Amino acid sequence: MQSGVKEAVETAKRACIRCNSHKTFNPNEEDREIAKKACKRAHTELNNTFDEMRREDSTTIEQLNALKEAKRLCLDAMDDCDKCDKDRPRIREKLINIK
């Protein structure tokens, strides 16, 4: 995984955990926005990587499918964050599967 994607995914996970842990102590939307922006950045990076790898001849179908799955997980995580009741860290649960 590229360092930009890895950094964005880790930022999204950390912000999601903070948002979840502050649900009653210090409720604010700042951590939620950070998590969503980091998720969006990871999706954009994955999309760029997918486009680059698709142009290369040495890329395998498995690599492209893994990238498509990671992009889908990012989009699902952003949707789950919008519906989040702060009961569970939903972005972290989704992005834990990105390799």
C-alpha positions in Angstrom: 0.0 0.0 0.0 1.3 3.5 -0.8 2.4 5.6 2.1 -0.2 8.3 1.3 -3.0 5.8 1.5 -1.6 4.2 4.6 -1.3 7.6 6.3 -4.9 8.6 5.3 -6.3 5.2 6.5 -4.5 5.5 9.9 -5.6 9.1 10.3 -9.3 8.1 9.6 -9.1 5.2 12.1 -7.6 7.4 14.9 -10.1 10.2 14.3 -13.0 7.6 14.4 -11.8 6.2 17.7 -11.5 9.7 19.2 -15.0 10.6 17.9 -16.4 7.4 19.4 -14.6 7.8 22.7 -15.8 11.4 23.2 -19.4 10.6 22.5 -20.5 11.8 26.0 -17.4 13.4 27.4 -16.7 16.1 24.8 -19.1 15.7 21.9 -18.1 17.6 18.8 -18.0 17.0 15.1 -14.4 17.9 14.5 -13.1 14.3 14.8 -15.9 13.1 12.6 -15.0 15.6 9.9 -11.3 14.6 10.2 -12.2 11.0 9.8 -14.4 11.6 6.7 -11.8 13.8 5.0 -9.1 11.2 5.6 -11.3 8.5 4.2 -12.0 10.7 1.1 -8.2 11.3 0.7 -7.6 7.5 1.0 -10.2 6.9 -1.7 -8.7 9.5 -4.0 -5.2 8.0 -3.5 -6.5 4.5 -4.2 -8.4 5.7 -7.3 -5.1 7.3 -8.6 -3.2 4.1 -7.9 -5.9 2.1 -9.6 -5.7 4.2 -12.7 -1.9 4.0 -12.8 -1.9 0.2 -12.3 -4.6 -0.3 -14.9 -2.3 1.3 -17.5 0.6 -1.0 -16.7 1.0 -4.3 -18.4 2.6 -6.1 -15.5 -0.5 -5.6 -13.2 -2.4 -8.7 -12.3 -6.2 -9.0 -12.0 -5.8 -9.8 -8.3 -4.0 -6.5 -7.6 -6.7 -4.5 -9.4 -9.5 -6.4 -7.6 -7.8 -5.7 -4.2 -7.7 -2.0 -5.1 -11.3 -2.0 -6.2 -12.3 -3.6 -2.9 -10.3 -1.1 -0.9 -12.0 1.8 -2.8 -15.4 0.2 -2.0 -14.5 -0.1 1.7 -13.6 3.6 1.8 -16.9 4.6 0.3 -18.8 2.3 2.6 -16.9 3.7 5.6 -17.9 7.3 4.7 -21.5 6.2 4.3 -21.4 4.5 7.7 -19.9 7.6 9.3 -22.8 9.7 8.1 -25.2 7.3 9.8 -23.1 6.8 12.9 -24.7 7.0 16.3 -21.3 6.8 18.0 -22.1 3.4 19.4 -19.2 1.7 17.6 -16.2 3.1 15.7 -17.6 2.4 12.3 -14.9 3.8 10.0 -12.3 1.8 11.9 -14.3 -1.4 11.6 -14.5 -1.0 7.8 -11.0 0.2 7.1 -9.4 -2.5 9.3 -9.8 -4.8 6.3 -7.7 -2.7 3.9 -4.3 -4.3 3.2 
